Each structure stands twice: as structure tokens, then as C-alpha cells.
Amino acid sequence: MDEGIVTGEGVLLDTRPTSFVSRLLAALLDLVVLGIVAIAAVIVLVQIEFEPSTTLLIVIVATVTVVVPTALDTLTRGRSVGKLVVGIRIVRDDGGPVRLRQAFVRALVGLGELWMTFGSVALVCAIFHPQGKRVGDVLAGTYGVRVRGKVSRSTPVVAMPPQLAPWAATADVRRLPDGLALSVRQFLIRTRTLHPGSRAELGTQLATEVERYVAPAPPPGTHPESFLAAVLAERRQREYARTEAARQRDAHDSALMRRLPHGVPDPVD
């Protein structure tokens, strides 16, 4: 079985950190893109004959070095132009996608470790860190992984245990945090490969964490693995039902929008 984390986009993330060379190449490509943005901004200002000032220069530098990288990493979930070309992604330490906070911390710290020191601080940190992290990654709780753009064919669907279906249908199952949901899914997929002792300990630990998001508790004597499978299967079913209802509602609204107003009958083809 392939080792990895399957994201909600159906992309298999390699759990091994990406190589330093890949990170460096992606950073250089991103630098080229940011340079083009900066040059374009200068050309526009020259064309409109705008009077340069210290404040304007500060705004341009902040935009190119902090605002643009933060926006790119947030909107693309850790896949800027350079990372997309090289085939890597920045993820949180728990495997989840980066958010605005992590992207901003990485960009803000990068102002010092990348721009002001010409990347020397990031280079030294990445060489000696076991996961190839730079200072911004350490502070933001992120790291780079290789992305294989394919749907994982070896990842089975977690099925609902029949004996827990009636309980799950009426239980209040809240949305699990991304990191916890990924941990539960990966555990259920790999149960047969785990040592029995570790399997029992980890299953009990995950079930205890998941139980905080479920009410009422499962029937007494429920096995932790069955409980975890029931929660994931029920969440998947409810998300599908919600998505299908939204799709049907949109189709109905679209049909109403196409109808003629004031009771005029629709033309017959």
C-alpha cells in the first residue's frame, strides 16, 4: 500500500518531506514570479508618471514579499506557482492544508530569512532540519511534501458497521477537525498492518477524542474501531445528502430563472 495522506481533493500526499533541491527550485521559480510582479508594478507607475515616495516603496515591498505570497499559499492551499511546477505542496504538521495564519507566518518570517539574508538563513535551517523545514515552517507548523496527482486506488471506503447504523442515523455527529479525521481514516485503513497492542491503544485513544464530537455515546460495549468507522461513514453520508440536496435546489432555481415572467407559458419545442 502507498504511504500517504488522502486530501479532500482526492490527491495523495506523500508523507515523506520533499527534498531540499525541490524546495530550492520551487523557491527560485516563485522568486521569478514575484520579480515579474514587482517589475510590472514599477512599469505601471512609470507609465502614469506617479511621483515615487518612501511610503509607496514600502507598500510595494510589503505587497510583493508578504501579501502576494500569503494570498497565493492561502488560495492554492500551499501550492504556489513554483511548488505547482515542481510538484510539491506545503501542508500543516498534521497533514491538513495551510490556512491564512500559517501562510502569513511563513511569508512574514520569509521577509527576514529569505529576502534580507538572501536565503542564507533558510538554507542553513533546511539543511540541518530533519524535515527540511526553514524557519518560517518551524514557526508556522508546516512542511513541504511531494504531491502525486492521482486518485488513490488502494484507499478503500470506510463502511458503516451494520449494528451501529440505527444509532448513527439518530446521533448528533459534529464535523471532526481535519487532523483528527485524517488520523482516524489512516488508522482504519492500516489496522491490519499495525501491531495488536499498538492497534488497540491507538484505536482507544482516537475513539476517546472522537467521542467529544458525538452525542449520545455509542451503545455500551461498542468496539472502538466500529465506533470510528460508524462516525466516518455517517459523516460521509450526511455530507453527500447535503451536497445532493444543494444540487437539486440549484437545478430547481435555475429552471425557475429560465421561465418566462408574468405567467406567460413557456414555448414548446
Secondary structure, 3 states (H helix, E strand, C coil): CCCCEECCCCCEEEEEECCHHHHHHHHHHHHHHHHHHHHHHHHHHHHCCCCCCHHHHHHHHHHHHHHHHHHHHHHCCCCCHHHHHHCEEEEECCCCECCHHHHHHHHHHHHHHHHHCCCHHHHHHHHHCCCCCCHHHHHHCEEEEEEECCCCCCCCCCCCCHHHHHHHHHCEECCCCHHHHHHHHHHHHCHHHCCHHHHHHHHHHHHHHHHHHEECCCCCCCCHHHHHHHHHHHHHHHHHHHHHHHHHHHHHHHHHHHCCCCCCCCCCC
